Amino acid sequence: MNTLFHHTHPYPPFNLEGATKLIVGTLPPPRFTTKDLKPGDVDFSYGSIDGQLWLILNRLFNLDLLFENSKEAIAQRHNFLKNRNIGICDVVASAKRAKIDASDLGMTDVELRDLIYILKKYPNIKTLLFTGGNSKNGPEYFFRRLARTYSIKLKPVSSEVPRIHQFELPLEKGVRTIRTVSLTAPSGSANRAVGSNMLYKKKKAENASYTTIDFRMEQYKPFF
């Protein structure tokens, strides 16, 4: 019998105290857990050289980020997040994998971080930015599963991409309204979904040089 790879999240939540928004994903690629990084990887959340989140933010805000495995590259990302009151708290703490890859669908025996508890503990957080939607094993999918255990329901605000929901977080005194935004995943594997998006098709027809990165940049900008 093949031994399953225990894929644990290599990074604790970041900047919860100062955050008004939280970026919420699942797990970074397994090489970040084993520390067998590629050239160009940054040893921090969303640091994969194959990913697009920091590429998008770099272009949106002219950050002049380094894309390398260095302390300076990590510090640049820390500074950006702190300056904009953004935290990171991926919803998955660990999972098992039969195949060692970054596929969300390949995760089994998933253990979740208790984001509801975290939201109650840090009262300034008003928005969750999911790096993916409600497809199986995506960040919104897992958050909904967690929310059900607290009898919390997400109510739709906008069905346009990116989909927006809100929910009432029960507190000792009263409730707090939290907004969720389900961004198109910043990964190459999501490019097929982008390519089938009607708005993307329209803009591509108008401008042949328009790319899936451009589409995400326009989508992400209002929320960061």
N, C-alpha and C positions, 0 to 999 in steps of 0.2 A: 504494500500500500504506500502510495506517495504521501510524503509529509506536506501538510499545508503550510504555506508561508504566512507567518503572523505579521500582518502589516500594521504597525503601530504608528500613530501620528508623531512625527519627530519634533514638532514645535508646540509649545504651550500657547494659549490665546495671547494676543498682543494688544497692548494699549487699551484695555477695557476701561480703566479709570478715566481716561480722557476722551472716550469715544462718544459721539452722537450717532454714528453709523457703524455697522459691523459688516465686513465682508465675510460671507459664509459659503464655504465649499465643502468638499468631502475629505479626500486624502491626496497629498502630493504623490508623485510616482515613487514606487518602492525604493529606488536608488537613493532617495533622500533619507529614508529610514536606515539603509545599510551604509550610507555615506560613501557610495561609489559614484560620485558625481561626474557628469560630463564636462568637458571644457565649455565655458560659457554659462554653466549653471551658477546660481547664487544660492548659498546655503540659508534660505529663508523662505517663508511661505510664498507660493506662486513663483518660485525662483527657477523653474525649469526653462532651459533655453528653447524648448519646444513649445512653451506656453506663450500666451499673448497678453496677459493682464498688464504686466509691467511695461511691455512694449507699447500698449495702448496708452497707459498713463504717462509714459515718457513723452510720447508725441503730443498728447493733449495739453500737458502742462510744461513742456520744454524743460524737462528735468535734467537732461544731460546725464542720464544714469549709466553706470558701468554695468556691463553684463559679463561678469567674471566671478570666480570663487575667491572673493576677498572681503576683508572686514569693512573696507570703505564702501563696497557695493551694498553690503547689508545696512551700514549706517545711513546711506542715502535713502533707502527705503523706509527705515525707521523714522527719519526726520520728516519725510513727506507725510507719512501717516499721522504722526503727532501734530504736525502743523495744520492738518486739515481735520483733526478730531475724528479720525477713522481708525477702527480697530479691526482685528482679524480673529475670528473664532470659528474654525471649521466644525461642522456638526458631527463628524465621525471621529471617534477616539481610536478605534482599531477595527480590523476585519481580518478574515482569513482569505487566502487566495490559493487556488489550485495552480493557476498560471501567474507567474510573477510579471504583471504588467500594470498599467495605470487605468484599466477599464473599470468604470463604476459598476457595470453589470457583473464583473467578475468577483465582486465582494460578497462574502458569506459570513455568517456569525458576526454581524455588525454590532459593535458597541457604540452608542451615541453619547456625545457630551450633552449635559443637561442645560441646553440653551435657555430654557424657561427660568431655571434657577438663576442663571447668569444675568438674564434681563431684569429679574427682580432685585438682584444685588447691585446692579449698576444703573441708577435711575436716569442717567442722561441719554441712554441709547434709545433712539426713536425710530431707526430705520435698519432693516436687514437687507443687505444686497446679496442675493443668492447668485452664485456663479454657475447658473444652470437652472432648469425648470423642474417640472413635476414628473418627468419621466422616471422610470424605475431606478432607484438607487442614486438619484440626483439629490442635490442639497435641499431643494424645496420638498421633495418626496419624503426625505428623512425628517425634516422639520415638521411636516404635517403629521407624521407618525408619532413624533414626540408630543406634539400639541394635543393629539387625541387623548394621550394618557392624563392630561390635565383638563380634559373636556373643553379645550379651546378650539374655536373654529375660525378659519380664515375666510373673510368676506371679500368678494371681488370689488375692486375699485375701477380697474381698467382692464379690458380684455385685449387691448392692443399690445404688440410686442415692444418693450418688455411688459409682461403682465404685472399688475400691481394689486396687492391685497392689503387688508388691515385686520387686526384682531385686538380684542380687549384683554390686557394682561391684568388678572386679578391681584390686588395688593392687600396688605393688612387694612389699609384705609383707602377705599375707592378702587379705581382701575386706571391703567395707562394705555393709551392707544399706540400701537406699534404698526408701522407700515412695512410691507415686504415688497421688494422689487426683484423679479426673476429675469436677470440679464441673460442674453445669449452667451453660452459658455465660451470662455476665452481660450479655446483649444482648437487645434487643427481638425479634430474629429467632428466638431460642430459645423464645419464649413459647408457640409452638405445641406444642413438645415437652413443655413444662411442663404445658400444658393437657391433654395426653393421658396424663399420669402418673397412675396409679391412686391413689397417696397424695394427690396434689393434689386429684383429683376428690372423694375422701372428705372431705378437710378443707373443701373449698369447699361441699360439700353440708351439712356441719355448721355452717358459718359463711359466709353469703353475702358478707360483707365481706373474706374471705380472698383475698389477691392473689398473683400470681406473684412479687412482691417478698418477701412474707412467706415463701413456700415456699423461696426462695433463702436468705433470712436464716437460717432454721432449718437448712438444709443446710450453709451456710458456717461457722456459729458454732463447731462443735467443732474446726475445722481452722485457725482464725485466732487 
